[in-house]
Amino acid sequence: MPGCALTYPLLLSIIIPAHNEEYRLPGSLVKIDEFLRLQSYPYEVIVVENGSADDTVGVVNRFAADHPYVRPMVVQTRGKGLAVQAGMLAAQGEYRFICDADLSMPIEEIVKFLPESLGAGTVQERFDLAIASREAPGAVRYGEPWYRHLMGRILNWIIKLMALRGFEDTQCGFKMFHAAAAEDLFRVQTLSGIGFDIELLFVASKRGYAILEVPVNWYFSAESRMRLVKDSLAAIAEILQIRRNWRAGVYEQEVAA
């Protein structure tokens, strides 16, 4: 694994992009805190506020005042990809986990993404990226309407056809990166919209990184920010941009974070 010989001050960084999350975030932070308090390794949580119009910043700052492992960040320009990129490049953990603020995947599932040598994890010891999958054998979806599942499968088919063969679920918002892979991939990331994680996986695949799909338990939220038709069309447009970028050699050089 690239960078294995390096020593990182922390084992785990959890990066949470947060846009208008003043209501969902407090409960999620409490659940994350309850989980992390049971762990023996060093960790941090980076919450990246991203152009909110509500009190998301205040929520994070108040929680961080009593929980020093929480690091608030602010990225004014809208775009989940920009928020995740900033958090990933600021992180100090050897393993860096993207975590949606709604915790549709329970935080306890994170043990599945850590190498077996660290304890109870189920992921193979050698990996560069481990992505949560709602479709891998053993995964369970709870409460998802059939039409949303169908649209998700159509989008995944398009992604496989146009960009990423061999992956059944690229769009679940929970992904673990080894630090070396994160520092490489997020420095060449160009997209800020829904296609940012497709871009990262596309480049990672081209560069030969080891990518695993990890089956998870996932709970549908009626407050999901996913807009089926609009976001699917946006993803297709961004896939075309990714392919143009690859042909133009964009990913061979670092871009400004």
ABEGO torsion letter per residue (X at the ends): XBGAABBBABABBBBBBBBGAAAAAAAAAAAAAAAAAABABBBBBBBBBBGBABAAAAAAAAAAAABAABBBBBBABBEAAAAAAAAAAABABABBBBBBAAGABBAAAAAAABBAAAEABABBABBABBBBBAABBGBBBBGBBAAAAAAAAAAAAAAAAAABBGBABAABABBBBBAAAAAAAAAABABABAAAAAAAAAAAAAAGBBBBBBBBBBBBBAABABBAAAAAAAAAAAAAAAAAAAAAGAAABBBBX
